[in-house]
Amino acid sequence: MPCDQSFAIDQISRLTGLESFPEVPAAANELVIALATAPTNAAALRFVSDWLRTQTRAPRPAEIYAALEPLPAFATLKPYACAECSDSGWIIVLRGDEHYAKPCACRASASDAKDTHMKPV
């Protein structure tokens, strides 16, 4: 259940004694709006408690949003279709002391598949 507005207001009020806490009500409300994006009341409580433990100035809305964002997009990418080449179309092989790239069996293009010569990396 997402963080509710009244809980976010209570949590932001805990930050009022910090340096640079907004004096303008609209600016303080932006902190409430940002904190209300927390996925749960517990997450909002944790953010404020951690902030009070480690900071001497009030957070900016951008800092609250950044701390509460879900995992970055790269953490949710689909796995590669080809585990051999990581979808690059090339496999790196060692021959002697040299590394070479050779076409992977998954290469989609017929013209690429004809290129069977190994190329130095």
N, C-alpha and C positions, 0 to 999 in steps of 0.2 A: 504494500500500500504506500503510495507516494507521501512525502512529507506534507502535512497540512499547514495551511497559512498561519493559524494561530500559534502552532508550535514553532514555526520559522520566526515569527515575531518575538516570541519568548527567547529563543536562542540568540537572535541578533541583539536583543537588549543586554545579554551577557557581555557583549563586546563594547558597550558604550564607554567604558573607562580607558580604552586603549587610545594611544596617540592617533591622530588623524581620523577619528570616527566622524562621519559626516554630520555637520550641524544642520544642514538643510534636510527637512523631512523627505523630500523627493529622492534625495541621494541615499538616505538611510533605507527608504523603501526599495531601492534597487538591490540592496543587500538582501532584504527579505525575499524579493522575487528570485534572486539567484539561489538562495538557500532552499527555497521551496522546490527547486528542481531535484533535490536529493531523492533517491529512490525510496527511502523510508525515513521515519522520524529518528530512528537509531543512527542512520548515516549522517543526518544533519547534526545530531548531538555529538557524534564522534568528530565531525569536522570542527565544530566550535570548540570542543574540549581540547583537541589537538592544537588548534590555533592559539588558544589561550596559554597552553603549556609551552609553546615555542616562539611566539611572536610578541612584540611590544606595540605594534601599530595595528590598526583595524585593517581587515582585508578589503581589497577592491572587488567589485562584482566579478571581474574577469578571473581573479584568483579562485573565487568560489566555484564558478562554472568549471574551470580547468580541473579543480580537485574532485568534482563530482561527476565529470564526464565518464561515460562508459569506456571500455577498453578501446584503444585506437583501432582504426580500420584494419591495419595489417594483422592484428591479432585474430581477426575473424575471416581471413582469406581462406578460400577453398584450397584443398590440397592439390598439388600438381597432378595433372593427368598422367604424366610419365615420370615415374620415380627414378628412372635411369638418368635422364638428362635435365630434369626439373623444367620441362617444356621448352628448353632452349634449342632442341634439335641436334645437339652435339654432345658427345661423350668425350671426356678427357682421359687419355690413356698414356701410360708411361712406357716408353720404348728405349731401353738403355737408360741414359741419363736425361733424355729429352721428353718433354710432354707434348702430346699431339692431340688434336681434336679430330674425331671421326664422326660421321653422320650417325645419328641414332636411328633405330628401326622405326621410331614413331614419326619420323619426318613426313609431313602431309603432302608436300608437293612432289610430283613425279620428277620434275627437273632437279630438285634437291636430292632426290633418291639416287639419281644417276651419278651424282658427285660423290664417288666412293674413294677419292684420293684423300689421304690423310694430310692435314695441314698443320704446320708447326704453330704452337701457341706462343 
